[in-house]
Amino acid sequence: MKREILKRSLSLVLAFGLVFSLGGNIVSAQTIQEPEIIITESDEDSIADIDKEISEHDSEDKTNEELETIELLDETSNETIDDVEVTVIENNESQVASQKLVQGEGFTYDETTNTLTITASTRDYTSSTGNQRPYNDYKTSTEKIVVNGDANTVIGSYAFYQFTNLKEVEIKTCGNIGDRAFGQCSSLQSIKIGTCGDFETYAFQNCRALTSVEIGTCGDFADDDVFGTASSLSSFVITGSCENIPEKFLYSTETLTTLSINQCGDIGKRAFNDCTGLTSVTINECGDIGTESFANSVTDISIGTCGDIAAYAFVKSANLSSGGSLKSLSIGSCGSIGTNAFSYLKTVEIGKCDTIGKQAFFYTSGLKSVTIENCSSIDNNAFMSAGAPIEELTLENCIIEESAFYMAKITNLTLRNISSIEDAAFQSSTIETLHLDGIESLGDGVFAGVMD
C-alpha cells in the first residue's frame, strides 16, 4: 500500500498558446495542463541520493575554480613587478598580502621597509651624473642600504651621495668604497661593516648625524676626511683589523666617548687629538703611535702590543707643563717610548719595552705606581722629578741610564736582575725603602744625595 507523502501539481497555462505544424501553419490555440506528480515514501531515499550527488558536484567545481585561481597567481608571482596583490585561500577566508619588491640592475628595493640591497658593483658618478644611477628613484625614500657582495664588489664614487633619508648602512662584504660614496647623507646614524677594501677620501663626509661606526676588517683609510665632519660620532670600533690610521683621523671629535681597536697599523699624528669626551681607549695591537695622537683626549688607555710611541704622543708639545688628561697607562709590550710621551700620569704598567727615552715621564709629579718588568734601557732623565711620590716602583731586567730618576720621589723601590745602574741614576731622590736583588753593575753616585 502506498501512502501519498507529497502531491505537487504544476500547471503552465499558455494563454492563447500556439501549436505549430511541421509546415509552419497555426494548428490550434489551447491551454496546456502539466500532469500531476505523485512522490511516494519509497522514492524519498532516491531523491536524497540525487541531492547529495548534486551538492558534491557543485563543491568539487568550486574547489577546482579556487585551485585554478591559486595556480594562476603562482605563475604571476614569478614575474618582476612593482606591486603584486595576492589572495590566499585558507579556512574559507581571504587574506590579502602585498609584495612590494623592485628588482633592477644590480639592486633590489623593498618598498615596505625602504631597504636598498646592492648585489653588484656600482659605477662611478659625479654630483651632476647621480641622476643616472639605476636606483636613483629611491634616493629620498631609502632608509637602509645593505651591500651583499664580495671582495670585487666596488662601491663607486658618489654611489649614494645625498641619500638624505638614509639612516643605516650595513656592508657584509665589498671591495673599495669610493670618493664621496656616502657623502652628505645627512640622516645617516649607523655604519656596520663586515669586510671591505680601502676607504677613499670623503667616503662618509658630512654625515653629521652619524653616531656609531663598527668595522670588522678593512684596508686603508685614505686620509682624515673619510669621516670628515662627523660631529655627532660617539663610538668607533674595529673588531678585526685595518691598515694605518691617518693623521688627524678623528681630530677634535668632541662627542667621541668609545674607541676600541683590535688590530691596526700605525696611528698617525694627532689622529685622536682633542677628543675631549674620550675617557677610555682599548687597543689590542697596533703599529707606531704618532706625535700627539691622543693628546688632550683620553683618561685611561690599555695597549696590548704596539710599536714605538713617539715624543709627545699623549701630551701637547706646546703646552707640556699643563699636562694632559691621561691618568692611567697599561702596555703589554712596546718598542721605544719617546721624549715627553706622557705627563701627569698616576699609574704606569709596562710589561716589556725596548727603550724609555729621555724625559718620557717628565712632569709626572702625580705618578703613584710604576711597574716595568722588562726594559732594555731607561734613558737619561726618563723619570726626572716624577712622583707624588711613586708609592711602588718595581724595575726588572733592564739597564738604568745616568740620572734616569734624578730628584724622583719614591716610597718603595725594588730593583731585580738589573744588568747595569749608571752614574747618579737616583741622585737627589727621596726613597723610603730600597730592595736590591741581582744587580750586576753599579755606577758612581747612584744614590748620591738620596734622602730617606
C-alpha positions as CSV (number, residue, x, y, z in Angstrom):
1,M,0.0,0.0,0.0
2,K,1.4,3.3,-1.0
3,R,1.0,6.4,1.2
4,E,1.0,9.7,-0.5
5,I,3.6,12.0,1.2
6,L,3.8,14.7,-1.4
7,K,1.4,16.0,-4.0
8,R,2.8,18.6,-6.3
9,S,0.9,19.9,-9.3
10,L,2.4,22.4,-11.6
11,S,0.3,23.9,-14.3
12,L,1.6,26.1,-17.1
13,V,-1.0,27.9,-18.9
14,L,-0.1,29.5,-22.2
15,A,-2.8,31.9,-22.8
16,F,-3.7,31.6,-26.4
17,G,-0.8,29.2,-26.8
18,L,0.1,28.4,-30.3
19,V,0.8,25.0,-31.6
20,F,2.6,24.8,-35.0
21,S,2.6,22.1,-37.5
22,L,5.7,21.0,-39.2
23,G,4.8,23.1,-42.1
24,G,4.7,26.3,-40.0
25,N,0.9,26.7,-40.1
26,I,-1.0,27.5,-36.9
27,V,-2.9,24.4,-35.9
28,S,-4.6,25.5,-32.6
29,A,-4.6,27.7,-29.5
30,Q,-5.0,25.9,-26.3
31,T,-4.3,25.6,-22.5
32,I,-1.6,23.0,-21.6
33,Q,-2.0,21.3,-18.2
34,E,1.1,19.7,-16.8
35,P,0.3,16.2,-15.4
36,E,0.1,15.8,-11.6
37,I,3.2,14.3,-9.9
38,I,2.9,11.9,-7.0
39,I,6.1,11.1,-4.9
40,T,5.7,8.1,-2.7
41,E,7.7,7.3,0.5
42,S,9.7,4.6,-1.3
43,D,11.1,7.3,-3.7
44,E,12.4,9.6,-0.9
45,D,15.8,7.9,-0.5
46,S,16.5,8.1,-4.2
47,I,15.8,11.8,-4.2
48,A,18.1,12.3,-1.2
49,D,20.9,10.5,-3.0
50,I,20.4,12.7,-6.1
51,D,20.5,15.9,-4.0
52,K,23.8,14.7,-2.3
53,E,25.4,14.0,-5.6
54,I,24.5,17.4,-7.0
55,S,25.9,19.1,-3.8
56,E,29.2,17.2,-4.0
57,H,29.5,18.0,-7.7
58,D,28.9,21.7,-7.0
59,S,31.6,21.7,-4.2
60,E,34.1,20.0,-6.5
61,D,33.5,22.6,-9.2
62,K,34.1,25.4,-6.6
63,T,37.3,23.8,-5.3
64,N,38.7,23.3,-8.9
65,E,37.9,27.0,-9.6
66,E,39.9,28.0,-6.4
67,L,42.9,25.8,-7.3
68,E,42.9,27.3,-10.8
69,T,43.0,30.8,-9.2
70,I,45.9,29.9,-7.0
71,E,47.9,28.3,-9.9
72,L,47.3,31.4,-11.9
73,L,48.7,33.6,-9.1
74,D,51.7,31.3,-8.6
75,E,52.6,31.8,-12.3
76,T,52.2,35.6,-11.9
77,S,54.4,35.8,-8.8
78,N,57.5,34.6,-10.8
79,E,57.5,37.9,-12.7
80,T,59.3,41.1,-11.7
81,I,56.6,43.5,-10.6
82,D,56.4,46.6,-8.6
83,D,53.3,45.7,-6.6
84,V,51.6,42.3,-6.6
85,E,48.4,41.8,-4.6
86,V,48.0,38.1,-3.7
87,T,44.7,36.5,-2.5
88,V,45.3,33.5,-0.2
89,I,42.5,31.0,0.4
90,E,42.7,29.5,3.9
91,N,39.9,28.1,6.0
92,N,37.4,29.6,3.6
93,E,38.8,33.1,4.4
94,S,40.5,35.5,2.1
95,Q,43.7,37.1,3.3
96,V,45.5,39.8,1.2
97,A,49.2,40.2,1.2
98,S,51.2,42.8,-0.6
99,Q,54.6,42.1,-2.0
100,K,56.5,45.3,-2.9
101,L,59.9,44.3,-4.1
102,V,61.5,46.0,-7.0
103,Q,64.4,44.4,-8.9
104,G,66.8,46.4,-11.0
105,E,70.3,46.4,-12.4
106,G,72.5,45.2,-9.5
107,F,70.0,46.0,-6.8
108,T,66.6,45.2,-5.2
109,Y,64.4,47.7,-3.4
110,D,61.9,46.7,-0.7
111,E,59.2,49.4,-0.6
112,T,57.8,48.0,2.6
113,T,61.0,48.5,4.6
114,N,62.6,51.2,2.4
115,T,65.7,49.0,2.1
116,L,68.0,49.1,-0.9
117,T,70.1,46.0,-1.3
118,I,73.2,46.2,-3.6
119,T,74.3,42.9,-5.2
120,A,76.8,44.1,-7.7
121,S,79.4,46.8,-8.2
122,T,78.1,50.3,-8.8
123,R,79.6,52.7,-11.3
124,D,81.5,55.9,-10.6
125,Y,79.3,59.0,-10.7
126,T,79.7,62.7,-10.0
127,S,77.4,65.2,-8.3
128,S,76.0,66.1,-11.7
129,T,75.5,62.5,-13.1
130,G,74.0,61.0,-10.0
131,N,70.6,61.0,-11.6
132,Q,71.8,58.2,-13.9
133,R,72.1,55.8,-11.0
134,P,69.7,52.9,-11.8
135,Y,68.3,53.1,-8.2
136,N,68.1,56.9,-8.2
137,D,64.3,56.9,-7.9
138,Y,64.8,55.7,-4.3
139,K,67.3,58.4,-3.4
140,T,64.9,60.2,-1.0
141,S,63.0,57.2,0.3
142,T,65.8,54.8,1.2
143,E,66.3,54.4,4.9
144,K,68.7,51.4,4.9
145,I,71.3,50.2,2.5
146,V,72.6,46.6,2.5
147,V,75.6,45.7,0.4
148,N,75.9,41.9,0.0
149,G,78.7,41.3,-2.4
150,D,82.3,40.1,-2.4
151,A,85.8,41.5,-2.4
152,N,85.3,42.5,-6.1
153,T,82.0,44.4,-5.4
154,V,83.1,48.1,-5.6
155,I,81.1,51.0,-4.3
156,G,81.8,53.7,-6.7
157,S,82.3,57.4,-6.3
158,Y,79.1,59.3,-5.4
159,A,77.2,56.0,-5.4
160,F,74.8,57.1,-2.7
161,Y,75.7,60.7,-2.5
162,Q,73.0,62.9,-0.8
163,F,70.7,60.0,0.1
164,T,69.2,62.4,2.6
165,N,66.8,59.9,4.4
166,L,69.4,57.1,4.8
167,K,69.7,56.1,8.4
168,E,71.6,52.8,8.4
169,V,74.4,51.2,6.3
170,E,75.1,47.5,6.6
171,I,78.0,46.2,4.4
172,K,78.5,42.5,4.7
173,T,81.3,42.3,2.1
174,C,82.6,44.7,-0.5
175,G,85.7,46.0,-2.2
176,N,86.8,49.6,-2.1
177,I,84.4,52.4,-1.0
178,G,84.8,55.3,-3.4
179,D,85.2,59.1,-3.1
180,R,82.0,60.6,-1.5
181,A,80.2,57.3,-1.9
182,F,78.0,58.1,1.1
183,G,78.8,61.8,1.2
184,Q,76.3,64.2,2.6
185,C,73.9,61.5,3.8
186,S,72.7,63.9,6.4
187,S,70.4,61.5,8.3
188,L,72.9,58.6,8.5
189,Q,73.3,57.4,12.1
190,S,74.9,53.9,12.0
191,I,77.5,52.1,9.9
192,K,78.3,48.4,10.3
193,I,80.9,46.8,8.0
194,G,81.9,43.2,8.0
195,T,84.7,43.2,5.4
196,C,85.7,45.9,2.9
197,G,88.7,47.2,1.0
198,D,90.1,50.8,1.2
199,F,88.1,53.9,2.1
200,E,88.7,56.7,-0.4
201,T,88.7,60.4,0.6
202,Y,85.3,61.9,1.8
203,A,83.7,58.4,1.7
204,F,81.4,59.4,4.5
205,Q,82.0,63.1,4.5
206,N,79.4,65.5,6.1
207,C,77.3,62.7,7.7
208,R,76.6,64.9,10.7
209,A,74.0,62.6,12.3
210,L,76.5,59.7,12.4
211,T,76.9,58.3,15.9
212,S,78.2,54.7,15.5
213,V,80.8,53.0,13.3
214,E,81.7,49.4,13.6
215,I,84.2,47.8,11.2
216,G,85.3,44.2,11.1
217,T,88.2,44.1,8.6
218,C,89.2,46.8,6.2
219,G,92.1,48.2,4.2
220,D,93.4,51.7,4.3
221,F,91.7,55.0,5.3
222,A,92.8,57.5,2.6
223,D,93.0,60.5,4.9
224,D,91.4,62.4,7.7
225,D,88.4,63.3,5.6
226,V,87.0,59.8,5.3
227,F,84.6,60.6,8.1
228,G,85.0,64.4,7.8
229,T,82.6,66.5,9.9
230,A,81.2,63.5,11.8
231,S,80.3,65.9,14.6
232,S,77.9,63.5,16.4
233,L,80.1,60.4,16.4
234,S,80.2,58.7,19.8
235,S,81.6,55.2,19.1
236,F,84.3,54.0,16.8
237,V,85.1,50.3,16.9
238,I,87.3,48.0,14.8
239,T,86.6,44.4,15.8
240,G,89.0,42.8,13.3
241,S,91.9,44.7,11.7
242,C,92.7,47.7,9.5
243,E,95.7,49.2,7.9
244,N,97.2,52.5,9.0
245,I,95.0,55.2,10.7
246,P,95.9,58.5,9.1
247,E,96.9,61.8,10.7
248,K,94.1,63.8,12.3
249,F,91.7,60.9,11.5
250,L,89.1,61.9,14.1
251,Y,90.8,65.0,15.3
252,S,88.8,67.2,17.7
253,T,85.7,64.9,17.6
254,E,84.5,66.0,21.0
255,T,81.5,63.7,21.0
256,L,83.6,60.5,20.8
257,T,83.3,58.5,24.0
258,T,84.2,55.0,22.9
259,L,87.3,53.9,20.9
260,S,88.2,50.2,20.6
261,I,90.7,48.8,18.1
262,N,91.5,45.2,17.9
263,Q,94.4,45.5,15.4
264,C,95.7,48.3,13.2
265,G,98.8,49.6,11.6
266,D,100.4,52.9,12.6
267,I,98.3,55.5,14.3
268,G,99.2,58.9,12.7
269,K,100.0,62.2,14.3
270,R,97.1,63.9,16.1
271,A,94.7,61.1,15.0
272,F,92.6,61.4,18.1
273,N,93.9,64.7,19.4
274,D,91.4,66.9,21.3
275,C,88.7,64.2,21.5
276,T,87.8,65.6,24.9
277,G,84.9,63.3,25.6
278,L,87.0,60.2,25.2
279,T,87.6,58.6,28.6
280,S,88.8,55.0,27.8
281,V,90.8,53.5,24.9
282,T,91.5,49.9,24.3
283,I,94.0,48.8,21.6
284,N,94.9,45.2,21.4
285,E,97.6,45.5,18.8
286,C,98.9,48.4,16.7
287,G,102.0,49.8,15.0
288,D,103.7,53.0,15.9
289,I,101.8,55.7,17.8
290,G,102.5,59.2,16.4
291,T,103.1,62.5,17.9
292,E,100.1,64.0,19.9
293,S,97.9,61.0,18.7
294,F,96.0,61.1,21.9
295,A,96.9,64.5,23.3
296,N,94.3,66.1,25.4
297,S,91.9,63.3,24.9
298,V,91.9,60.1,26.9
299,T,91.9,59.3,30.7
300,D,92.7,55.6,30.6
301,I,94.4,53.7,27.9
302,S,95.2,50.0,27.6
303,I,97.5,48.7,24.8
304,G,98.3,45.1,24.3
305,T,101.2,45.3,21.8
306,C,102.4,48.4,19.9
307,G,105.4,49.7,18.1
308,D,107.2,52.8,19.0
309,I,105.5,55.6,21.0
310,A,106.5,58.9,19.6
311,A,107.5,62.0,21.5
312,Y,104.5,63.8,23.0
313,A,102.2,61.0,21.9
314,F,99.9,61.7,24.8
315,V,100.6,65.3,25.6
316,K,100.6,68.5,23.6
317,S,104.1,69.7,22.9
318,A,103.2,73.3,23.0
319,N,101.5,73.0,26.4
320,L,103.7,70.4,28.2
321,S,103.7,72.0,31.7
322,S,99.9,71.9,31.9
323,G,99.9,68.2,31.3
324,G,97.1,66.2,29.8
325,S,94.0,64.2,30.7
326,L,95.7,60.8,30.7
327,K,95.9,59.2,34.2
328,S,96.4,55.5,33.7
329,L,98.6,53.6,31.2
330,S,98.9,49.9,30.6
331,I,101.1,48.5,27.9
332,G,101.9,44.8,27.5
333,S,104.7,45.2,25.0
334,C,106.1,48.2,23.1
335,G,109.1,49.4,21.2
336,S,110.7,52.7,22.3
337,I,108.9,55.4,24.3
338,G,109.9,58.9,23.1
339,T,110.7,62.2,24.8
340,N,107.9,63.6,26.9
341,A,105.5,60.9,25.7
342,F,103.5,61.1,28.9
343,S,102.8,63.7,31.5
344,Y,100.6,63.9,34.7
345,L,100.1,60.2,34.8
346,K,99.2,58.4,38.0
347,T,99.6,54.8,37.1
348,V,102.0,53.1,34.6
349,E,102.2,49.4,33.9
350,I,104.7,48.2,31.2
351,G,105.3,44.6,30.6
352,K,108.1,44.9,28.1
353,C,109.6,47.7,26.1
354,D,112.8,48.4,24.3
355,T,113.7,51.9,25.5
356,I,112.2,54.5,27.6
357,G,113.5,57.8,26.2
358,K,114.7,61.0,27.7
359,Q,112.1,62.7,29.9
360,A,109.5,60.2,28.7
361,F,107.6,60.6,32.0
362,F,108.8,64.1,32.9
363,Y,106.1,66.3,34.5
364,T,104.5,63.2,36.1
365,S,104.6,64.6,39.6
366,G,101.3,62.9,40.4
367,L,102.7,59.4,39.5
368,K,101.9,56.9,42.2
369,S,102.6,53.4,40.7
370,V,105.1,52.2,38.1
371,T,105.8,48.6,37.1
372,I,108.3,47.9,34.4
373,E,109.1,44.2,34.1
374,N,111.5,44.1,31.1
375,C,113.2,47.1,29.5
376,S,116.4,47.2,27.6
377,S,117.2,50.8,28.6
378,I,115.7,53.6,30.7
379,D,117.4,56.8,29.4
380,N,118.6,60.0,31.0
381,N,116.0,61.9,33.0
382,A,113.3,59.5,31.9
383,F,111.5,59.9,35.3
384,M,113.2,63.1,36.4
385,S,111.2,64.8,39.2
386,A,108.5,62.1,38.9
387,G,106.4,61.0,41.8
388,A,103.7,62.3,44.2
389,P,105.5,60.2,45.5
390,I,105.7,56.9,43.4
391,E,104.4,54.6,46.1
392,E,105.6,51.4,44.3
393,L,108.4,51.4,41.7
394,T,109.5,47.9,40.5
395,L,112.1,47.5,37.8
396,E,113.3,44.2,36.4
397,N,115.7,43.1,33.7
398,C,116.8,46.5,32.5
399,I,119.6,49.0,32.2
400,I,119.1,52.2,34.1
401,E,120.9,55.1,32.5
402,E,122.5,58.2,34.1
403,S,120.2,60.4,36.1
404,A,117.2,58.4,35.0
405,F,115.3,59.0,38.3
406,Y,117.0,62.3,39.2
407,M,115.1,64.0,42.0
408,A,112.3,61.4,41.9
409,K,110.1,60.8,44.9
410,I,109.7,57.1,45.7
411,T,108.2,55.3,48.7
412,N,109.2,51.7,47.9
413,L,111.9,50.9,45.2
414,T,112.6,47.4,44.1
415,L,115.3,46.6,41.6
416,R,115.7,43.0,40.4
417,N,118.1,41.4,37.9
418,I,119.4,44.8,36.7
419,S,122.4,44.4,34.5
420,S,123.6,48.0,35.0
421,I,122.8,51.1,37.0
422,E,124.7,54.1,35.6
423,D,126.1,57.1,37.5
424,A,123.8,59.2,39.5
425,A,120.8,57.2,38.4
426,F,118.9,58.1,41.6
427,Q,120.8,61.2,42.6
428,S,118.9,63.6,44.9
429,S,115.9,61.3,45.0
430,T,113.7,60.6,48.0
431,I,113.5,56.9,48.7
432,E,112.0,55.4,51.9
433,T,112.5,51.7,51.2
434,L,115.0,50.1,48.8
435,H,115.1,46.4,47.8
436,L,118.1,45.3,45.6
437,D,118.3,41.8,44.1
438,G,120.7,40.6,41.4
439,I,122.4,43.9,40.5
440,E,125.3,43.2,38.1
441,S,126.9,46.6,37.7
442,L,126.6,49.7,39.9
443,G,128.0,53.1,38.8
444,D,129.3,56.0,40.8
445,G,127.0,58.1,43.0
446,V,123.9,56.1,42.1
447,F,122.2,57.1,45.3
448,A,124.1,60.3,46.0
449,G,122.1,62.7,48.0
450,V,119.3,60.3,48.4
451,M,117.0,61.2,51.3
452,D,115.0,58.7,53.3
